[in-house]
Amino acid sequence: MTVNLLLFALTAFGNVVQPDTVPSRVHDLDGVEVTSSRAAKTLTSSAPLHSLDADRMKVTGVTDISDAMHRLPGVTLRDYGGAGGLKTVSVRGFGAGHTAVVYDGISLSDCQSGQIDVSRYSLDNVGSLSMIIGDNDDIFIPARAAASAATLSISTIGLPQEGDDALHLVTQLRVGSFGNINPFFRISKNVSSRVSLSAIGEFMHTDNDYPFTLKNGSVTTRETRNNSRMNSGHAEVNIGWAVTPRSSLTGKIYYYDNARHLPGPVIYYNDVSNEKLRERNLFTQLQYRNAINRKWSVQGNAKFNWAASLYHDEKGIYPGGVLNQNYWQREAYVSGCVLFLPDDRWAIDYSADYAFNNLNSNLRDDSRPYRNSILQSLTARYRYNRLTVMARALYSLYLNDVKEGEKSRDASRFSPSLSLSWQPFSSQALFLRLSYKNIFRVPSFNEAYFDHYGSTNLKPETTDQINLGVTYSAPSVSWLPELTATVDGYVNHVKDKIVAIPYNMFIWNMMNLGKVRMLGLDVTLNATFRLSKEQSLIFAGNYSYQRAQPRTDRTASDWMKQVAYTPLNSGGASLSYENPWANVAIHATGVSTRYASNNNMPETRIPGYVEAGVTAYRDFHFGDHQVEIRADLLNMFDKQYEIVARYPMPGRSWLFSVKYSFN
């Protein structure tokens, strides 16, 4: 009962659940737990919010986190090919540096590149994913979680509930094409009435030696990707302590280690590569929450992060024939939040964050940069009848310095945001939403200090985003229990865009050179058709239109062209058949033509593609034991395509997995 009361307190006081206006909202009063469905949150949010929970991802045939990103509208994924390859997420034409990634409530960071590789996080340990574009209605969050244009929030599978004394065990073995072997386990248990523990472990080996087609004029050859082997491991330990019925402390220790060969871009008649990269990441984080009473709640967060990037290459052009470039980064982060609920209509939050980051390397001219970041946010939300209004003021201060050489500019900025949601008719689940957000991004350490590349004179990128949308959920009937749709139009502006331009044939410099305007439309449609008591068809689809155009200089070659790697059209769809025998899902994602350069030269054109796959799985239950057998056929039509120029993606491949669960 203790944990159930805690969950109720944190939901009631931390999130301020809105009075029911959506038929699909579910209340389980047993144990005083309150649960809002994924669809309800998507509909009522005053800014675009798109979510996938573990059950939905299983039903629709999602294979990994990067595949899940393709199922969300407005998302562009950079993928360098193969299982475990680098994958970064950008949203609505913004660069990947404008997308924050929050892992179990606390932001991930990479001060070196400013981008998060989402391939590091195992889908088998994910309970839900959500993409928030702008500011979400959940205001009880750290200031840094609101300091980006968009936020990808990853929530892992939770600890056992209070009163559950069973040992929970999940083991899985996945094997697939191109030498893919991927074992996984998760174990969790309540060790006392107040303390819960869980641990996960995962290993992946893949050769990534997949074939691809290479065209050179009238000559077409069949090649094989080489120097692409990878071995990676990932482990987590989580602890939850219900300190009192109204307060909790959760902690996490995370470790990731990846030793990979880098295949490099495909260049005609020159596919030799000897590059290797080892990436290691260790972080530990704590989160404390206390619903003091009905008016006041507090939250505290702390994190330490360490990461290493160790690069090795062997070529005759280097002195001694070998190049080793090693980088190490660290972060110390603390945050505090106070939530005040003066009455049933108002919620006010103040959050303050501090972070210290530094980077050093084995380079002789290493400047050893470091940064102190202070962020403060004041947020107010008002709810009355069918209207929700949320306003936030964020103040950011970044103080830069170096141990050697010239330091980068300091930066400070006031960033406002405003959003509202209105339900015109109390009898219909129809919502109109409007949101505005101003935010900025400071240069990463690579952009400011990288040898022969960075510039300490860079100014932050400033962004403005406006969204106007409508969401709708049809009344539930026996044969159509779910039908939801969202439509959002937007206009975004970026000022002082950071770009790389050539100084000469060998040296490129980072400069603030651009203004970019993005116009777009995101559409989603989800429906469940009940064919009989035990059979259903589930459809999920999304479509995005993005027109992202540089607007700096009318005489420039990129004036009003499409921004590099941004497709004009993209989308995906899945159709799942649930039945008593074997569940099947057919899914496809695709994008239109893109260009590898902003001037859209014909030789930089990257053709569009549609990739389709099929998934089949069945669960077998034996008392407290469950076995899931699953098979995936990916890219079943063997489409040859690239997401990043000269990095071919795998053709047809397969995955087979067996999962055993004990509860």
Residue pairs with C-beta under 8 A, 6 or more apart in sequence:
1 31
1 162
1 163
2 162
2 193
2 194
2 242
2 245
3 161
3 162
3 163
3 242
4 31
4 32
4 33
4 161
4 162
5 32
5 245
5 246
6 242
6 245
6 246
6 247
6 248
7 33
8 32
8 33
8 34
9 245
9 246
9 291
10 248
10 289
10 291
10 297
11 17
11 34
12 34
12 291
13 291
13 294
13 297
13 339
13 341
14 140
14 289
14 291
14 297
14 299
14 339
15 138
15 140
16 341
16 347
16 381
16 383
17 34
17 36
18 44
18 383
18 388
21 44
21 386
21 423
21 426
21 429
22 39
22 40
22 43
22 44
22 429
22 473
23 429
23 473
23 475
23 476
24 37
24 39
24 40
24 429
24 473
24 476
24 482
24 484
25 36
25 37
25 40
26 35
26 36
26 37
27 34
27 35
28 34
28 35
38 51
38 52
38 53
38 56
38 128
39 473
39 482
39 484
39 526
40 473
41 49
41 51
42 49
42 50
42 51
42 471
42 484
42 486
43 429
43 431
43 471
43 472
43 473
43 484
43 486
44 137
44 388
44 421
44 423
44 431
44 471
45 132
45 136
45 137
45 421
45 433
46 137
46 388
46 389
46 390
46 419
46 420
46 421
46 433
46 434
46 435
47 132
47 133
47 134
47 135
47 136
47 137
47 419
47 433
47 435
47 437
47 467
48 74
48 131
48 132
48 133
48 134
48 433
48 435
48 467
48 469
48 486
48 488
48 522
49 130
49 131
49 132
49 133
49 136
50 72
50 73
50 130
50 131
50 486
50 524
50 542
51 128
51 129
51 130
51 131
52 62
52 68
52 71
52 72
52 128
52 129
52 130
53 127
53 128
53 129
54 126
54 127
54 128
54 157
56 540
57 68
57 123
57 126
57 129
58 617
59 538
59 576
59 578
59 583
59 585
60 71
60 538
60 540
60 574
60 576
60 585
60 587
61 574
61 576
61 585
61 586
61 587
61 613
61 614
61 615
61 632
62 68
62 71
62 123
63 123
63 613
63 615
63 632
63 634
63 655
64 119
64 123
65 87
65 118
65 119
65 121
65 123
65 126
65 129
65 154
66 77
66 79
66 87
66 118
66 119
68 123
68 129
69 75
69 77
69 87
69 89
69 118
69 152
70 77
70 572
70 589
71 540
71 542
71 572
71 574
71 589
72 131
72 542
73 488
73 522
73 523
73 524
73 542
73 543
73 544
73 571
74 91
74 92
74 131
74 133
74 520
74 522
74 544
74 546
75 89
75 90
75 91
75 131
75 544
76 89
76 90
76 91
76 93
76 546
76 565
76 566
76 567
76 570
77 87
77 88
77 89
77 90
77 643
78 86
78 87
78 88
78 89
78 90
78 96
78 565
78 643
78 644
79 85
79 86
79 87
79 643
79 644
79 647
79 649
80 86
80 87
80 643
80 644
80 647
81 208
81 225
81 228
81 263
81 643
81 644
81 647
81 648
81 649
81 650
82 178
82 206
82 208
82 210
82 225
82 228
82 230
82 263
82 650
83 176
83 178
83 180
83 182
83 204
83 206
83 208
83 230
84 119
84 204
84 206
84 208
84 230
84 232
84 258
84 260
85 119
85 208
86 117
86 119
87 117
87 118
87 119
88 96
88 115
88 116
88 117
88 118
89 96
89 99
89 101
89 116
89 118
89 152
90 96
90 98
90 99
91 98
91 99
91 131
91 133
91 149
91 150
92 133
92 149
92 150
92 465
92 490
92 492
92 518
92 520
92 522
92 546
93 492
93 516
93 518
93 520
93 546
93 548
93 563
93 566
94 149
94 150
94 463
94 492
94 494
94 518
95 461
96 114
96 115
96 116
97 114
97 115
97 441
97 444
97 461
98 148
98 149
98 150
98 439
98 441
98 461
98 463
99 116
99 148
99 149
99 150
99 151
99 152
100 107
100 108
100 116
100 144
100 145
100 147
100 148
100 150
100 151
100 152
101 107
101 108
101 116
101 118
101 151
101 152
101 153
101 154
102 108
102 145
102 151
102 152
102 153
102 154
103 121
103 154
103 156
103 254
104 154
104 155
104 156
104 250
104 252
104 285
104 287
105 141
105 142
105 287
105 301
106 142
106 285
106 287
106 301
106 303
106 333
106 335
107 142
107 144
107 145
107 333
108 116
108 305
109 116
109 305
109 331
109 333
109 355
109 357
110 116
110 307
110 329
110 444
111 329
111 331
111 357
111 358
111 359
111 371
111 444
111 445
112 307
112 309
112 327
112 329
112 359
112 444
112 445
112 446
113 444
113 446
114 441
114 443
114 444
114 446
114 447
115 444
118 152
120 234
120 256
120 258
120 281
121 154
121 234
122 184
122 200
122 202
122 234
124 170
124 172
124 184
124 186
124 202
125 156
125 157
125 184
125 186
125 200
125 202
125 236
126 154
126 155
126 156
126 157
127 155
127 156
127 157
127 158
128 155
129 152
129 153
129 154
129 155
130 152
130 153
130 155
131 150
131 151
131 152
131 153
132 150
132 151
132 153
133 149
133 150
133 465
133 467
133 490
134 149
134 150
134 417
134 419
134 435
134 436
134 437
134 465
134 467
135 146
135 390
135 392
135 417
135 419
135 435
135 437
136 151
137 381
137 388
137 390
137 419
137 421
139 339
139 347
139 349
139 379
139 380
139 381
139 390
139 392
140 297
140 299
140 337
140 339
140 349
141 337
141 349
141 351
142 299
142 301
142 335
142 337
142 351
142 353
143 335
143 351
143 352
143 353
143 375
143 376
143 377
143 394
144 333
144 335
144 353
144 355
144 373
144 375
145 151
146 377
146 379
146 392
146 394
146 417
147 375
147 394
147 396
147 415
147 439
148 439
148 441
149 437
149 439
149 463
149 465
149 492
156 236
156 238
157 186
157 198
159 188
159 190
159 196
159 197
159 198
159 238
159 240
160 166
160 168
160 188
160 189
160 190
160 196
162 190
162 193
162 194
162 242
164 190
165 190
166 189
166 624
166 663
167 187
167 188
167 189
167 662
168 186
168 187
168 188
168 189
168 661
168 662
168 663
169 185
169 186
169 187
169 660
169 661
169 662
170 184
170 185
170 186
170 187
170 659
170 660
170 661
170 662
171 183
171 184
171 185
171 659
171 660
172 183
172 184
172 185
172 657
172 658
172 659
172 660
173 181
173 182
173 183
173 184
173 657
173 658
174 180
174 181
174 182
174 183
174 184
174 655
174 656
174 657
175 181
175 182
175 655
175 656
175 657
176 182
176 632
176 653
176 654
176 655
176 656
177 210
177 650
177 653
177 654
177 655
178 206
178 207
178 208
178 209
178 210
178 650
178 653
179 205
179 206
179 207
179 208
179 209
179 229
180 204
180 205
180 206
180 207
180 655
181 203
181 204
181 205
181 206
182 202
182 203
182 204
182 205
183 202
183 203
184 200
184 201
184 202
184 203
185 200
185 201
185 202
186 198
186 199
186 200
187 198
187 199
187 200
188 196
188 197
188 198
188 199
189 196
189 197
189 198
190 196
191 197
194 241
194 242
194 243
195 239
195 240
195 241
195 242
196 239
196 240
196 241
197 237
197 238
197 239
197 240
198 236
198 237
198 238
199 235
199 236
199 237
199 238
200 234
200 235
200 236
201 233
201 234
201 235
202 233
202 234
202 235
203 231
203 232
203 233
203 234
204 230
204 231
204 232
204 233
205 229
205 230
205 231
206 229
206 230
207 228
207 229
208 225
208 228
208 229
208 230
208 263
208 650
209 224
209 225
209 226
209 228
209 229
210 224
210 225
210 650
210 651
210 653
211 222
211 223
211 224
211 225
211 651
212 222
212 223
212 224
212 225
212 266
212 640
212 648
212 649
212 650
212 651
213 220
213 221
213 222
213 223
213 640
213 648
214 220
214 221
214 222
214 223
214 266
214 268
216 268
223 266
223 271
225 263
225 648
226 263
226 271
226 273
227 261
227 262
227 263
227 264
227 273
227 274
227 275
228 260
228 261
228 262
228 263
229 260
229 261
230 258
230 259
230 260
230 261
231 258
231 259
231 260
232 256
232 257
232 258
232 259
232 260
233 255
233 256
233 257
233 258
234 254
234 255
234 256
234 257
235 254
235 255
236 252
236 253
236 254
236 255
237 252
237 253
238 250
238 251
238 252
239 250
239 251
239 252
240 248
240 249
240 250
240 251
241 248
241 249
241 250
242 248
243 249
243 290
244 290
246 290
246 291
246 292
247 288
247 289
247 290
247 291
248 288
248 289
248 290
249 286
249 287
249 288
250 286
250 287
251 284
251 285
251 286
251 287
252 283
252 284
252 285
253 282
253 283
253 284
254 281
254 282
254 283
254 284
254 285
255 280
255 281
255 282
256 279
256 280
256 281
256 282
257 278
257 279
257 280
257 281
258 277
258 278
258 279
258 280
259 276
259 277
259 278
260 276
260 277
260 278
260 279
261 273
261 275
261 276
262 273
262 275
262 276
262 277
263 273
263 647
264 271
264 273
264 275
265 645
265 646
265 647
266 646
266 647
266 648
267 646
274 313
274 314
274 315
275 311
275 312
275 313
276 311
276 312
276 313
277 309
277 310
277 311
277 312
278 308
278 309
278 310
279 307
279 308
279 309
279 310
280 307
280 308
280 310
281 305
281 306
281 307
281 308
282 305
282 306
282 307
283 303
283 304
283 305
283 306
284 303
284 304
285 301
285 302
285 303
285 304
286 300
286 301
286 302
286 303
287 299
287 300
287 301
288 298
288 299
288 300
288 301
289 297
289 298
289 299
290 297
290 298
290 299
291 297
292 298
294 341
295 340
295 341
295 342
296 338
296 339
296 340
296 341
297 338
297 339
297 341
298 336
298 337
298 338
298 339
299 335
299 336
299 337
299 338
299 339
300 334
300 335
300 336
300 337
301 333
301 334
301 335
301 336
301 337
302 333
302 334
302 335
303 331
303 332
303 333
303 334
304 330
304 331
304 332
304 333
305 329
305 330
305 331
305 333
306 328
306 329
306 330
306 331
307 328
307 329
307 330
308 326
308 327
308 328
308 329
309 326
309 327
309 328
310 324
310 326
310 327
311 323
311 324
311 325
311 326
312 322
312 323
312 324
313 322
313 323
314 321
314 322
314 323
315 321
315 323
324 362
325 361
325 362
325 363
326 361
326 362
327 359
327 360
327 361
328 359
328 360
328 361
329 357
329 358
329 359
329 445
330 357
330 358
331 355
331 356
331 357
332 355
332 356
333 353
333 354
333 355
333 356
334 353
334 354
334 355
335 351
335 352
335 353
335 354
336 351
336 352
337 349
337 350
337 351
338 349
338 350
338 351
339 347
339 348
339 349
340 347
340 348
340 349
341 347
341 348
342 348
344 383
345 382
345 383
345 384
346 380
346 381
346 382
347 380
347 381
347 383
348 378
348 379
348 380
348 381
349 377
349 378
349 379
349 380
350 376
350 377
350 378
350 379
351 375
351 376
351 377
351 379
352 374
352 375
352 376
352 377
353 373
353 374
353 375
353 376
354 372
354 373
354 374
354 375
355 371
355 372
355 373
356 370
356 371
356 372
356 373
357 370
357 371
357 373
357 445
358 368
358 369
358 370
358 371
359 368
359 369
359 370
359 445
359 449
360 366
360 368
363 451
365 404
365 405
365 451
366 404
367 402
367 403
367 404
367 405
367 406
367 407
367 449
368 402
368 403
368 404
369 400
369 401
369 402
369 403
369 407
369 408
369 445
369 448
369 449
370 400
370 401
370 402
370 403
371 398
371 399
371 400
371 401
371 445
372 398
372 399
373 396
373 397
373 398
373 399
374 396
374 397
374 399
375 394
375 395
375 396
375 397
376 394
376 395
377 392
377 393
377 394
377 395
378 392
378 393
379 390
379 391
379 392
379 393
380 390
380 391
380 392
381 388
381 389
381 390
381 391
382 388
382 389
382 390
383 389
386 422
386 423
386 424
386 426
387 420
387 421
387 422
387 423
388 420
388 421
388 422
389 418
389 419
389 420
390 417
390 418
390 419
390 420
391 416
391 417
391 418
391 419
392 416
392 417
392 418
393 414
393 415
393 416
394 414
394 415
394 416
394 417
394 439
395 412
395 413
395 414
395 415
396 411
396 412
396 413
396 415
396 440
397 410
397 411
397 412
398 410
398 411
398 412
398 442
399 410
400 407
400 408
400 409
400 410
400 411
400 448
401 407
402 408
402 449
406 456
407 456
408 443
408 448
408 449
408 456
408 458
409 456
409 457
409 458
409 459
411 440
411 442
411 459
411 460
413 440
413 460
413 462
415 437
415 438
415 439
415 440
416 436
416 438
417 435
417 436
417 437
417 438
417 439
418 435
418 436
418 437
419 433
419 434
419 435
419 436
419 437
420 433
420 434
420 435
421 431
421 432
421 433
422 431
422 432
422 433
423 429
423 430
423 431
423 432
424 430
424 432
428 472
429 472
429 473
429 474
429 475
430 470
430 471
430 472
431 470
431 471
431 472
432 469
432 470
433 467
433 468
433 469
433 470
433 471
433 488
434 467
434 468
434 469
435 465
435 466
435 467
436 464
436 465
436 466
436 467
437 463
437 464
437 465
438 462
438 463
438 464
438 465
439 462
439 463
439 465
440 460
440 461
440 462
440 463
441 460
441 461
441 463
442 460
443 454
443 458
443 460
443 498
443 510
445 454
446 453
446 454
447 454
447 455
447 458
447 498
447 510
448 454
448 455
448 456
448 458
448 510
449 456
450 510
452 506
452 507
452 508
453 500
453 507
453 508
453 509
453 510
454 510
455 509
455 510
455 511
458 498
458 510
458 511
458 512
459 496
459 512
460 496
461 494
461 495
461 496
461 497
461 498
461 512
462 494
462 495
462 496
463 492
463 493
463 494
463 495
464 492
464 493
465 490
465 491
465 492
465 493
466 490
466 491
466 492
467 488
467 489
467 490
468 488
468 489
468 490
469 486
469 487
469 488
469 489
470 486
470 487
470 488
471 484
471 485
471 486
471 487
472 484
472 485
472 486
473 482
473 483
473 484
474 480
474 483
474 484
476 482
478 530
479 529
479 530
480 527
480 528
480 529
480 530
481 528
481 530
482 526
482 527
482 528
483 526
483 527
483 528
484 524
484 525
484 526
484 527
485 523
485 524
485 525
485 526
486 522
486 523
486 524
487 521
487 522
487 523
488 521
488 522
488 523
489 520
489 521
490 518
490 519
490 520
490 521
490 522
491 517
491 518
491 519
491 520
492 517
492 518
492 520
493 515
493 516
493 517
493 518
494 514
494 515
494 516
494 517
494 518
495 515
496 512
496 514
497 512
497 513
497 514
497 515
497 516
497 550
498 510
498 511
498 512
499 510
499 511
499 513
499 514
499 598
500 508
500 509
500 510
500 511
501 508
501 509
501 511
501 513
502 508
502 509
503 509
513 552
514 550
514 552
515 550
515 551
515 552
516 548
516 549
516 550
516 551
516 563
517 548
517 549
517 551
518 546
518 547
518 548
518 549
518 563
519 546
519 547
520 544
520 545
520 546
520 547
521 543
521 544
521 545
522 542
522 543
522 544
523 542
523 543
523 544
524 540
524 541
524 542
525 539
525 540
525 541
525 542
526 539
526 540
526 541
527 538
527 539
528 536
528 537
528 538
528 539
529 536
529 537
529 538
529 539
530 536
531 537
534 579
534 580
535 577
535 578
535 579
535 580
536 577
536 578
537 575
537 576
537 577
537 578
538 574
538 575
538 576
538 578
539 573
539 574
539 575
539 576
540 573
540 574
541 571
541 572
541 573
541 574
542 571
542 572
542 573
543 569
543 570
543 571
544 569
544 570
544 571
545 568
545 569
546 566
546 567
546 568
546 570
547 562
547 568
548 562
548 563
548 566
549 560
549 561
549 562
549 563
550 556
550 558
550 559
550 560
550 561
550 563
550 598
551 559
551 560
552 558
552 559
553 559
557 599
558 597
558 598
558 599
558 600
561 595
561 598
561 599
561 600
562 568
562 594
562 595
562 600
563 598
564 594
564 595
564 596
564 597
564 598
564 604
565 594
565 595
565 596
565 606
565 644
566 594
567 591
567 592
567 593
567 594
567 608
568 592
568 593
569 591
569 592
569 608
570 589
570 590
570 591
570 592
571 589
571 590
572 587
572 588
572 589
572 590
573 587
573 588
574 585
574 586
574 587
574 588
575 585
575 586
575 587
576 583
576 584
576 585
576 586
577 583
577 584
577 585
581 618
582 616
582 617
582 618
583 616
583 617
583 618
584 614
584 615
584 616
585 614
585 615
585 616
586 612
586 613
586 614
587 612
587 613
587 614
587 615
588 610
588 611
588 612
588 613
589 610
589 611
590 608
590 609
590 610
590 611
591 608
591 609
592 608
593 605
593 606
593 607
593 608
594 605
594 606
594 608
595 601
595 604
595 605
595 606
596 604
596 605
596 606
596 644
596 645
597 604
604 645
606 642
606 643
606 645
607 641
609 639
609 641
610 639
611 634
611 635
611 639
611 641
611 649
612 635
612 636
612 637
612 639
613 632
613 633
613 634
613 635
613 636
614 632
614 633
614 636
615 630
615 631
615 632
615 633
616 630
616 631
617 628
617 629
617 630
617 631
618 628
618 629
619 626
619 627
619 628
620 626
620 627
620 628
620 629
624 662
624 663
625 660
625 661
625 662
626 660
626 661
626 662
626 663
627 658
627 659
627 660
627 661
628 657
628 658
628 659
628 661
629 657
629 658
630 655
630 656
630 657
630 658
630 659
631 654
631 655
631 656
631 657
632 654
632 655
632 656
633 652
633 653
633 654
634 650
634 652
634 653
634 654
634 655
635 649
635 650
635 651
635 652
635 653
636 652
637 652
638 651
638 652
639 651
640 648
640 649
640 651
641 648
641 649
642 648
642 649
643 649
